[in-house]
């Protein structure tokens, strides 16, 4: 049924000339447009809402009748910024996890698919999305790869023309912004042209305004950027909103405390929340199962003291408006898609039923959708191309002749990543990590071309006391990274990745003590969510038990960002240690610091 024909029939249903296909009767609507509760009957025809009528108005019987008495109807939740690859499951499994939680629309940036497989990887994700009861909108990656080939090796690439073609897709909602903000601030010609092209298509320009203030923040907004998902506190939220950005709150770190401050601000000043949204960004499989998804962010926001209807707007009409999809999403009103969630209680957000595009896909908490028939092609699984098994010596840095210790620049996480000076011993001509220091070796291996290239460096304060972790999950190019205290364990972990086709490998004292098998693009499993979550839990337990990382929350996810150049201001690629302020490869050994 085409949209124009459907709208004519919606008019007839609303006017009483045609029977609806579904009616939800005697339900209380949480209205995201007027910010109020009111009782109504909801008439659905096909995949859209035809009318919202007072309960006393006569409504004929429909083919599908749902009794909404005692329940609240809310629009399907919208996540405006996420990477489904971080959950490490297929889209079918992802939908099975989130649709029963009330999420019906996601706006995702699959730059991971692009960096590994190029345009056909992103098209593969979109093809898979057509087999599930979940609207998947595209955050078009603006820069794949983000770094030039002189700074990092990537498996796939998007040309400027590819990016424009993706922006023209009906699934495209915005130009994604997960790139270094310097591309906005320095008027990078390619990115500036993409911003112009996005605006010309009346789509949203997303961004990444980490720590920007005063002139730099104004310059960032002037470039065309419209949102940011990295505000670290309420002060940054207020400044971003004042200057014209929509803020996506991921609610990590200290945000439980900051949310309480936001609640008090709203209550005391009527601070306008229309430009505040909630999002999930990255949620591993085990946390998806145990904690939930966008629904958990909603509950946390309500618990902080923010009015439930205000919080609901942050996951419905606010993101729909920011992403310019409010014509079809974000509210329960005539003409919108019939994406409707029934809950027993809004504060607890206890979902009983989910209607997606007029189809009853969750009833009494039970997911009614059959498993997807989509099959991943073989070319999306064979993505590791190394010369052969890795030798431990290839992961170490050679010391200057006759040196017994050297001064090095190590990566330290201090909010952002910065260099910190450390002095390390030399053993048999190679720089090693001292036993009494919280310093580890880091290496990134070209995963794609078989060049044998390895970038090497050091990191501080990771809490790894022994062993090693290796993974093909390494934003954004997703070359293999490995970090650890033992070069033998580091090589063992990398070589195990070759055997399992990608994922995570944890080694200690010459044994593999944990793994997560992710053969699809080196990031995705084809197994059920429950099995993948179990693998992640067991792998993290292995990190805690064998590698000495006690009291380290989500070590696999956290450490996978250690090398990422996208996170300022230091990264490691297969070319070496990268200074992302200057975009130059730097020697991790400090010149003239040898002591004999």
N, C-alpha and C positions, 0 to 999 in steps of 0.2 A: 504494500500500500504506500503510494507516494505521499509526501508531507502535505501537499496542497489538497489532495483528495481527502486525506485524513482530517484536515482542519474543517472542511465543509461538513463532514460528519460530526465532528466535535460540536459545531454550532447546532446541528440538529439534535444532538443528545442534550446539550445544555438547555435548548428551547423546549424539550419534551416531545420532539417529533420522532425520536429514534431511541431505542432502548440501549442502555449502557451494557458493556460486556462484563463489568465488575462494579460492585457497590460495597463500600466499607461503611457500615451503618453505625449511628449513635456513638461516634468516636469524638474524643476531644483533640482538637488540632492545636499543636504548638506552632503558632503562626510566626514565621521568621520575617514577614513583611511588616506586620503591625506590632510585633513583639507582645503578643497576648495569647491567652488560651480561649478557645470557644468551641462549642459543640457543633457537629455538622455531620452530614452524609457526604461521602466523597464518591463522585461518579467517574468511572474510568471507561474510556472507549479505546480499544486497541492498546497502544503503548503510551497513551497520554491521559492526563486528567481532563475531563470534559466540564465538570462543574463541582463547586463546593457549596452545598445547599443547607439551609437550616434544617434541623432534625424534624421539625413539624411539617416540612414540605413533603408532599407525596412523591415517592420515587418508585418506579416499577421494579419488579424483580429482574435480576440480571443472571446470566449464566453462572457467574461466580459471586457468591454472597459471603461477606466476612463480617462477623459481629464484632464491632469495635468497642462495645460497652465496657467501661472501666479501664480503657486503655487510651494512650496518647499517640497520635499520629505525628510523626516528624518527617521532614524531607530526608531522603537518603544523604548520608554524609559524604562530603567531598574533601579529599586530601589533595591540596594544591602543589605539594612538593615531596616527592619520594622517589626512591630507587628500588624497584621490586627485586632487583638482583641481590640486594643486601639480605633479603629473606631466604635466598638460596634455594627456592623451590620454583616449580613451573607456575605459569600464570593460572592454570587450572587449580592447582593446589592453593595458590595464593587467594583465589576467589573463594574457594571452599572455607578458607580461614576467616576472611574479612566480611563477606556478604552476610553471614549470620550475625555479625557484629554491627550491621547497619550501614556499612560503607558501600556505596553504589557507584561512585565516580572517583577515579584516581587520575592525577595528572603527573606522569612520570617522565623522568629523563633517563633514557636508556643509553647514555653515552658509553657505558660499559660494553654493551653489545657492539656499539660503533667502533670503539677502540680495538676490540678483538677481531671483529668481522667486517667492519665498514658498513656501508649503506644496507647491504643485504642482511646484516645482523639486526638492524632496526626494523627492517621490513618483516623479518622473521617474527619479531616480538609482536608487531601489529597483526600479523596473520594469526598468531596464536590467540590474540585478544578477541578475535571475532568468534571464538568458540566458547566464551564464558559469559555469565550473567553479571557483567561488571563493565561499566564504561571506562575505557582506557584512552585518555587524551595524552597527547604527545607534547612534552617539553623538548623542543628541537635543539639538539646539542649544537652550540655555535662554533665549536672548535675541536674537531677530531682529526688528528691528535691535537692536544692543547699546545704541546711543545714542538719545536721544529725537529727535523730528523737529525740535526747536529747535536741536539740536547737529549733526545730520548727516542727509542725505537718503539713503534706502534705496530700492531697487527693489521689494523684497518684505518681508513681515512675517509673523510667526507670532503669533497670539493665544495667550493662556493656554490656551484650549480646544484650539487646534491642537497645542500642545506636549503636553498630556495625551493627545490622540488618538495622537500619534506614540509616546509612551511606552508606550501599550497595544499597539503593533504587536509581533508575534512577533519581528521583526528587531531591536527596541530592546534594547540591552544596558545603556545607562547614560544619565544626564543629563550632557551634555558640560560641560567646565569652562573652555573658552577664552574667559573673560570676565575683566574686571578683578576682582582679589580683593577689592576694597572692597565688592562686592555681597554677598560672604559675611560680611565683617567688620563691616559696618554693618547687618546684619539687614534688607537690602532686602526689603520685604514680598513682592514677587512671587517673588523667587528663593528666599526661605525657604519659601514655600508649595510651590514646585516640588520643593525638596529633600524636604519631607514627603511629597509625592505619589510621588516616586521611591522613597523608603524603604518606603512602604506597598505598592508594587508589587514589592518585593524586588529592586530593581535598583540598580546602583552609582551613586554620586554622584562625578563626577570634578571636578578642580579645577586650580588654577594658583597655586601657593604661592611665587611668586618672592620670594626674599630674606626670607621671614617667619621670625622667631625669637621665642623666649620667649613673652610674652603674646599677641602677634599670631598666632603659630603655633598656640598652644593654642586661641585663639578660632576660628581657621580650622577646626581639626579638630572642635571642639565644634559648629560649624555643620552638620556632617554630611558634609563633604568627606572622600573616602577615598583620593585619589591626587593626584599632581602630576607634571608632565613637564618641569619647568624647573630642576631642581637643577643648579647650576653647578660644584659640587665635592663631594668626598667628605664633608666636614664637614656640608654641607647634606643629603646623603643620609642620614647617620647620624642627624642630628637629626630629619629627617622620619620615618624608620622608627621611631625611639624613641617618637615621639608618635602613631604609629598610621597614618601614610600609607604607601601603596604608591608606590614611586618608579618612574617610567618614564624610562629613560635614553635620550636621543636621540643621545648620543655626538658632539655638535658641540663646536667650540671646543677647550678644553684637556682634553677627556675622555680622549684616549689616555694622557696622563700620570696622570690621576685613576684610570683603570681599573687601572693598575699598583699604585697605592696600595690600591685596593679588593682586588686579588688578594692583596696581602701581609696586609691586615687579615683576610681570610677564612682564610688559611693559619695565621695566628698566634693568632687568637682564636675561631675557629669562628663568626664573625659570621653570623647567620641571614640567608640570601638569599631566603627565601620571598616577601618583599615587595619584591623588585627585579625589574623587567621591562625588556626592551629594546623600543624602538619607533622609528619612522622620522619621524613628524610630516610633514615636507615634503621631497620629493625631486624635483628637476626632471628632465625627460625625459632630458637628456644624461647626468646622473649615474646615473639608473636604468639606462641602457644600459651605461655604462662601469664603474660601481662595484658595481651590484647594489642589493639592497633590504635586507630584514631579515636575509637570509643574510649580507650583508656585515657587519652589526652583530654577528652571532653569531661570525663568524670573527675580527673585531677583539677581541672579548671573550675568546675562547679564546687568541688570540695574546698578550694582556696577562698571561697566567699563571693565569687562572681555570680551574678544572677543567672539561673539556668537558661533562661531565654537568650540572654546576652551571649553566654557561652555557646549555645546552640547556633546562633548566628555566625560564630567564628568558624564553624565547620560546615556551613550550608550557604547562606546567601552572600556572606562576605567573600569567601573564595570564588564563588560563582561570578560575582561582580568583578573581582580583580582579574579573573581569567576570561572575562567577557563571554561567559556562557550562561548568563542569568536568564536569557530568553528561554532556555530549556531546562535549567537546573536551579536548585537552591531554595525552592518554596513549593508548597502544595497549593497550586492555583491553576485555573483553567488554561489549557494550552501547554503546560509544562509536561515533561516526561513523568509518567506515573512511577516514580521511584519513591516509595513510601515505606517507612519503617514504623512498626507498632511496638511500643514499649509499655511496660507496666508502671514504670516510674521514671521520670525524666532525670532526676538527680542520680539515681543508680544506673540509669540507661540500661535497663534490663530488657533486651530485645526478645520479643516473641515471634514476630513475623517480619519478613522483608518482601516487598513487592518491587520487582525490577521491570521497568518498561511494561507494566500492566500484567506481568506474570508472577504468580505466587511462588517464589523460589525458596522461601524459608517459612515453615509453618510450625508453630509451637516449638521453635528452636531447632527443628530438624531441617537440614539442607536437602532439598528435593531434586537437585540437578544431577543428572547422570555424569559420570566422568567424561572428560573431553576426549574426542577421537584424534586430536592433534598429535602428530608424531614429529619429534625433532630429527632433522636430517643429519646424516653422519658427518657432513662437513662442519657442523656446529660443535662437534665433540673433539675433533682431532686438532687441537690448537697449540700444542707444545712441540717446538722444534729446537731441541738442543743438539749440539754436536755429538753428545754421548754422556755417559756418567760423569759426574762432577768430582774432581779431586779436591781434597781439603785445602791444599796449598794454594789453589786458584782463588780461594775466597779471602786470602790474607793480603795485607799490604807489605811490600818489601821496604825495609828500613834503609836509610842511608848507610853507606859503607862505614864499618867500625863503630856505629852508634850502639849504645847499650840502653838508651831510653830516648824517647822523642816526645815533643809537645804536639798535640793534635787539636783540631777543631772538631768537637763532637756535637751531635744534634741533641738539643734539650727542649722538652715541651714546657713552655712557660706561658700558657695560653696559646700563643702562636709558637712556632718552632724557631729557635735561634741557635747560633753557635756558642759553645762554651769551651774554654781551654781545659785540657786535661793532659797529664803526663803519663805515658804508657811505656812499659818495658819492651825491650827487644829480645826475642828468643830465636836463636838460630837464624838471624838475619831478617826475621819477620816481626812486625809490630803485633803485640798480643795484649789482651785485656788483663789488667792486674787483678789478682785474687781478692784484694782488699778494696776494690773500687766497684761502684755500680755503673760499670761501663761495659758495653757489648759491641761486638763486631756486627756490621750491617753490610749486606751485599745485595745487589740487584742484577739479575741475569737476563740478557736478551732472550726472550721466550719464543720469538717468531722466526727470525731469519737464519738461525744456525750459525751466527757469527762467532759465538763463544765469548762475546763481550760481557764483562762484569764490572759494574761500578761498585766501589767499596768505600766504607766510611765507618764511623763509630756513633754510638748513641748513649746518652746519659739517662739515669733514673727510670729504667724500665722495670726494675725489680727482678729481672732474670738472674738467677744465681748460678745456673748450670743449664746444659742442654741447648736446644735450638728449636726455632719455629720457622717453617717455610710455607709460602702460600703463593697461589696464582691470583689472589685477590689483593690488588695493589693499585690503588687509584692514581692516575686515570688510565694509563696505558696497560696496566695489569701484566707487566713483566713479573717474573718470579722474584720475590724478595725472600731473603733468609736472614735471620738475626739470631745471635747466640753467643755463648762463651766458649764453646768448643768447636773448632773448625771441622773436626771429624763428625760431630753430631750435625753440624750445619750441612755438610755434604750429604750425609745420610738422609736428612729430611728432604733436600732438593731431589735426590735420586728417587725417593719414595713417591714424590709428586709425579715423576715420569711414569711410574707404574700404575698409578690410580687415575691419571688423566687430568689432574688438577684438583684444587681444593686447599686443604690445610694438612700439614704433617708436623708432628711434634716428636722430637728425638731426644733421648737422654742416655748417656753412658753406653752408646753403641746400639741402642734398641729404639724402635718406633713405639712410642707409648701412647700415641693418640693420632687420630686422623678424621677428616671430614672429606668425603669423596664428592667432588663437584665436577663431573666430566663435561657438562654443557658450558661452553665458553670458559671453562675453568672456574665458574662461579655458581653454576646451577646444578641441582640434583634432579633426577627424574623419579626419585622415591617419594613416598607420602610425607607430608609435613611432620607427622609424628616421628618417623624414623630419622629425618634430617635434624629435627630438634634434639633427639636423643644423641646423635653424633656430636652436635655442638656442645651439649651439656658434658658429655664424656671427654671431649677434647679440652674444654676449659678446666674440667677437674684435673686432667693430666697436667695442664700448665701449672695449676696451683700446687699439685702434689709433687711433681717431679722437677719442675723448673724453679720452684721457690717463689712463685708469684702469689703468695697469700694476700688476701684482701685487695685484690686487683679486679675491679668490676669489668666484665666483658673484655678480657685481654685480647682475644682474637680480633674483634672489631677495632679496638683502640690501636693495637700495634699495626694493623693493616694500613693505617693512615700515616705511620711514622715516616715512610719514604716519600709520600705523595707531594709532588711539587705544587699541586693546586692549593695546599694549605701553607700560607706564608710562614716563614720566609726562607726555609731551607727544605730541600728534598734530595733524594738519591735516585738516580736513573741508571740504566745500564752504561751510560757514558761517564758517570761519576757523581760527585757531590755538587748539587746545583744551588746556587744563590739566586732566589727568585726575586730579589730586588734588582739585581743587575742582569739576570738571565745569563750568567756565566758559570762554567764548570770550575770549581775551586779544588785545589789540592788539600786533602784533609790533614796533611802534615804541615805544621807551621815551619816556614823556612828558617834556617840557621838556629834551630832550637836544640840541636843534638848535644848530648852530654855524654862523655865517654867515662 
